[in-house]
Amino acid sequence: MTEVSSLTGRLLVATPALADPNFDRAVVLLLDHDEQGSLGVVLNRPTPVDVRDILLPWAPLAGDPGVVFQGGPVALDSALGVAVIPGEEGPLGWRRVHGAIGLVDLEAPPELLATALGALRIFAGYSGWGPGQLEDELGDGAWYVVDSEPGDVSYPDPERLWRAVLRRQRSELAMVATYLDDPSLN
């Protein structure tokens, strides 16, 4: 078996050719990637559900918009908290994933993290890939892999995140940001 180079903490940006409607123009933050598979959350799928409607204690800490995001098509009845915490040390109830980005233990009292949080998003469900599945999709050209920035987690206009991430690339990927939603209109 080929050794898997970890992509944890990086972004998967859906290519225009990706046919799966669950990931149309999706930006996925990989929270875990190894030989056992991959797990991430879609950063740009806000739902109409307010955080206060499902996790009231966390609502005051959730960034704008204060809604739950659909993290992916898997386990939509579960919630994940992703937060940015600047600095070297994170508080109890937070596990660093990459850089300043980490996972929040939503079972912990929010007061443990309140003073440390720079940004928090709540995700219903996640995106998951079995062993080798993501590597196959990458080989098929379904995803661009780019570096994440802490601000991606709490991007103020999630519907524009796909274009924003592509636009900041220093390669031909920046041109993909201009790709029309419906190329037949060209």
Secondary structure, 3 states (H helix, E strand, C coil): CCCCCCCCCEEEEECCCCCCHHHCCCEEEEEEEECCEEEEEECCCEEEEEHHHHCHHHHHHCCCCCEEEECCCEEEEEEEEEEECCCCCCCCCEEEEECCEEEECCCCCHHHCCCCCCEEEEEEEEEEECCCHHHHHHHCCCEEEEECCHHHHCCCCHHHHHHHHHHCCCCCHHHHCCCCCCHHHC
